[in-house]
Amino acid sequence: MKYKILNKKNIEEYLMSIKNIKEYFAGDDLFIDEIGNGNLNYVFIIQSLKDKNKALILKQAVPYLRCLGEDFLLGRERMTYEIRALKQFRNNTSLHIPFLYDCNENMSTVIMQYLDSHMVLREGLIKKNIYPNFSEHITSYLADNLFKTSSLYLSSMQKRNLLDQFNGNAELCKLSEDFVFTFAFMEHESNDILSKNNNDFKALIEDTFFKKEVLALKYKFMTQNDALLHGDFHTGSIMLNEKETFVIDPEFSFIGPFGFDIGALFANLCTSYVSHVVQKTSPSYLEYLLQNLSDLLEKFEEKFLNLWIKQEESALLTKGFIRNDELLSYKKEFVLGIIRDSIGFAGCKMARRMFGASGVEEIRNIKDELLKKEVMHICLNIAKRFVKENKNLSSIQDVFAIIKEEIKAS
């Protein structure tokens, strides 16, 4: 089918041309509305007027930045990589990816399960919700997908075929290179107005040691082809309730360093924690948030290592190459390296959210300007230490020592 941009007037005709979608709604009259609020794509809900439980989501990429308009071009091929990532992730962890009813790379569309009883994690944390299964679910998602798309699990041929499927997502990788690793740490027109005449921002852009470490992490992002990543894995990319956890929107997907997705999520959970600390949220909820941070690293480390221990051969390892006791030691040190990188990337992600484009709601929506300034100051100090000190971390406990020291110092 030739590409065309869908809207509320022509979308039903498109839907009825897809056999399983036509069968799903079985002739029901439909309610159709555009509900997306993202920067890049259009998102529609399609719902039966007869039975509101019969509902699907259609997402389409258009050849420009939705938030800025048609003059700001961006290749719609990003949806091709989102579709491929969703299929790959669902193959590895079907419980944590929405059911896919139809994917069409020519039309840059995906039609998927409507998560009507789920909330975006960022919003849930702001509302002080507790999700008892979140850390268990999300670390399983991370461990399974990162391990099973890497050379620690795949054969050499399988890994190279996977690389071929995602190497072309260059435009969105360039956006990350610019906005995660560059523009937020220099004078740039895209930065938030909060950067103007701000002493913390001035100190940040003059911190040469910090910038050199950011460059090292940026180079890893650009060159290290470890595993298939979501690529933009923050608390806005997760929808959940007390029983289920789903990962959405992997349009930034590419083959990159193990630690990038882990670090991105850790950064968002950390800013949420600091925001609640400064706003004097109840100690019990602070403990819940801190436990999520701890679980993210500890459970991931345990699950990833267990998967690797069970895998005897892969592109990297041939059975009999090294003694088992030495191999286990190598694997443990390797996984600690992933944790170190994760914290470095978390620092970049946290720091860029302070003054760069795309600030986070748990900070930007604080109405008390003094409290907001305090949250930003603490987060920035934590972020800088993550970037500068990640190579020297000897355990996960070292990470939490940094967080607690910077909160206490404020």
N, C-alpha and C positions, 0 to 999 in steps of 0.2 A: 504494500500500500504506500502511495506517495505521501510524504509528510505534509501535514497541515496543522495549524494551531487550533486547538479545541477550545470551545467556549460553551456556555450554557445552552446555546441555540443548536449547535451541531453535535454535541457530545452523545446524545441518545442514539443518533443514527450510527455513529461509530461503535457504540457499545453493542447494538443489535447486530452488527456485522461479525461479532465474535461469538462463535457457537456456544461455548460454555457459559458466557456471560448472559446470553439470551436465555439459555435454559435455566440459569440461576434465578432470574427474575420472573420467568414463566408468564410473560405477558402483563405483568403488573404495571400500573401507572407509576411513574417515577418522580421523586423529588430530587432535583440536582442543584447543588450550590457550590460556589468556589469558596473554600475555607482556609486556604493557605495564608500564612503570614511570614513565610521565609523570604530570603533575599534572592533566591535563584529561580524557583520553579512555581508552577501552578498546581494546586491540589484541589480536587473536587470530591465531594461526598455524593454518592448515588444511593438513594434509599427508596425502597418500596413504600408507596402510600398505603398499601393494604396491610403490610407487615413490617413495622419499623425495625424489627430484628434482622431483616434482610437488607443489608447495607454493605457497600464496598467503597474503597478509596481509589481514585485514579490520580496519578501524579504524572505530569508532563513537563519535560524540559523545553524551553523556548530558546531561540538563538541570541539571547541577550540577557542582561541582568534584570530580573523582574523588578527589583527594588529601585532601579535607576531609569529604566525605560529602554526603548528600542535603539537609542543612540549608543548605548553601552553594550557592545557586542560580546558574546561569550558563547562558544560552540556548544550546541545542544548534545554533542556526543558524550557529554558528562553523564547523561542518562544511560548510555551504553555500558559504562563502567559501573554505575549503580546497579543495573540489572545483573551484570555478571557477578558482582560482589554479593548481592542478595542470594543468588542461586548457590554460590560457593559456600557462603556462611550457613545457609539453610541446610545444605548437604552435610555440614559438619555439626551444626547445633540447631536442629529444627525447632526445638522448644523455644528458642529466643529470637526467631525471625518470623515476622507475619507471614501467613499463608499467601502464596502468590497465585492469583487466578489467571493472569495473562501478562506477558512481557513482550514488548514489540520495539526492537531497536530502531527500525525504520521510522516509526512514529514517535520515538523517544517517550514511550509511555510504559508505566507499570500499573497494574490493577491488583490491589491486595486487600487483605483482611482489614476491616474497620475495627479499630481498637476503641470501642465506645465506652468500655468500663475501665479504661486505663488513663493515667495522668502522666504528663511529661515530668521526669524526675526533678528537674530544676524547680518547677512550680511546686511540686510536692514537698521538697525540702524547705522552700520558703514558707510554706504553710505548716511546717513542723510535723509532717506526716512520718510515720514509721513503716518501713517495708521490711518485714522480718526475713524475707528470702532473697533480698536484693544482692547481698555480697556473695552468697552461694551461687546464685544464677549468673551474675556478671563475671565472676572469676572462672566459671566453667566455660562461658562463652569465649573469654579471652584466651584461656589456656588451650582449649580445643582448636580454635581457629588459628591462633598463632603457630601452634605446634604443627597442625596438619596441613598448613600451607608453606612449610619451611623445608629446607634441605636436611633437617633433623628427622623428617618423616618421609618425604617424597623421594622418589628416585631422581637422578640427575635430569633425565628426559622430562619427567612430569613437572619438575620445577621450572625448567626452561620453557615448557609449553605454557605454564601459568604466567610467567614473566611476559610472554608474547601477548597474552590477553589483556594486560593492564599497562603496558609500557606507554601507551598513547595518551594517558590522562594528564598530559603535560600542562594544560592551562590551569587546572585546579591545583596541581602541585606547585606551579609558579605563584599562585595566590598565597599558598601556605608559606613558601619561601619569603615572600614579601611581607605578609602581615603577621606571621608568627615569629620570624627570625630577624626582621630588618626594620621596617618602617617605624615600629613602636619604640625603637631604641635610638632614634635620631629625630631631628626636626623634620617633620613631614606633614603635608597638607591633610593627610587622611587621619591624623591623630585627633583625639577628642579635645574639646575646648579646655578640659580640666588640666591639660598639659601646660597651658599658658601661665607663665610666671610662677611655676610650681617648683619648689626647691627639691623635692624628691625626684621630679623628672629631670631637672638640671643635673643632679648628682648621677642619675642613671646614665644619661647620654655621655657623661664625661668619665665613666668608669671603664677604663681600658681593659682591665683584667676580665671584667664581666663580658665585655664585647668579644674578646678573644675566645672565651669559652663558648659564647653563643655561636661564633663562627665554626668552632669544632663540632658543635651539635648540628648546626645547619648542614655541614658537609656530610655528616652521617645520614641526615634526612635525605640528602640529594643522591647519595651513592650506595648506601647499605641496603641490599636487596634480601632482607631476611625472610619476610612473610607478607601475606596479604593483609593490609590494614584497612580499617574503616576510613581513617584519614582525617576525621573531624569528630572525634569521639568524646563529646562532652555531655553534661547532664541534660542538655536539650535534645540529645540523640537517643534517649532511652525513654520508653513508655512502660509503665508498670502499675501494678496494684499489689495487694498483700500476697497474692498467689502466683502471679506471672510477671515476667520481665521480658520486654521485647526491645531489640535494637533496630533503629530506623535510619534512613537517609545516608547511606554510604556513598554519596556521589563523589567524594574526594578519594575514593579507594585507589590504592596503588601498592606496589610491592616495596616495602620500606623497612626501617629498623624495628626490631621487636618492641623496643621500649616506648615508641611514640604514642600508640593508642593508650597504653597503660598510664603514661605520664599525663596525657591530656585529661583523662578522667580523674586521676589523682589531683591534678591542679584544680579542677572544678569542685571536687569534694572538699578540698582544702580551703578554697575561698568561701565556700558555704560555712564551714566550721568557724573560720575567723569572724565572719559576719555575725554569726549567732553568738560567739563569745563576747564581742564588743557590744552587741545589743542586749546582753545579759539574759539570754534564753535559759530555761531551766537546766540545772546540772544533769538531769537524767537524759535530756535530749542532746546535750553536748557530748555526753558519754556515748550515746548511740552514734553520733556523727564520727567521733574519734574511732569507734570500733569499726565503722565502715572503712575508714582510711587504713587502719591496721589490717583488716581482712583483705582488702584489695591486694596488698602486697604479699601478705603471708599465705593466703589461700591460693593466689596465683602461683607463687613460688612452689608450693607443695604439689599442686595439680599438674603444672607444667613438667616438673621433675619426674613425677610418677608416670606421666605419659612417655617421657623419654626413656626411662628405665625399662619400660616394657618393649621398646622398639630396638630390635637387635641390629638391623641394617637400614641404611638410608644412603642418600647421595653423599653425606659426610662420612659415615662410619661403615666399615666392613668388619664383620664378625671375625674375631681373632687378631685384630690389628693391635690391640692394647689390653693389658691385664684388667680384669673386671674391677679390682679395687682402685686402680689408677683411673679407670674410666669414670667411675662414680665420683671421684674427687674432681676430675675435669668438668663433669656435668654440673656439679654444685657450684664451682667457681664461675662457670659459664652463665648460670642462672643468676648469680649475684651480679654479674656484669649487666644483665638485662635490667635488674632492679636499679643499678646505678644510673644507667642510661635513662630509665623511666623518670627518675628524680630530676635529672638534668633537663629533660624535655618538659617535665612539669614546671620547672622554674621558668623556662621560656614562655610557656603557655600562661602562667600566672602573671608574669611581668607584663606581657603584651596586653593583657586585659585591663591593666590599670589606666593607661593613657592612650593606648592605640584604638583603632577602630573595633567595633563590636565588643563593648563592655558587657559585663554580666549583670543580670537583674538583681542578684543578691547584694550587689554593691551599689550600682547606679541608682537603684530605686529607694535607697535609704534617704529619708526626708531630712533628718538631722545632719546638717553639713559637717559638724564637728565629728560626729560618729562615723560618717562616710570617710572623712579624711583619715581618721584613725585606722579604719579597716584597710584602706588602701596602703597606708604607711606600713602596717604589719605585713600585709600580703606581699608588698614589694620587697621588704627586707627578707622574708622567708624565701621568696623567689630568687633573689640574688644569691643567697647562700646555697640554694639547691643547684644553681648553675655553677657556682664556683667550687662547691665542695663535693659534688656527686661522685667524683672519681675516688675520693678518699673514704667513702662510706664502707664500713666493715660489717654492718648488720642493719636490719630494718629499724632497730631501736635507735640508731643514730639519726634517722630521718625525723622521728618524733621528738628527739631531743632538740633539734633545730626549731621545730614548730613551737614547742613549749618555751624555749629560751626567748624567742622573738616576741611571743605574746607577753611573757613576763617583763621583758625589757621596755614594753610600751607603757 
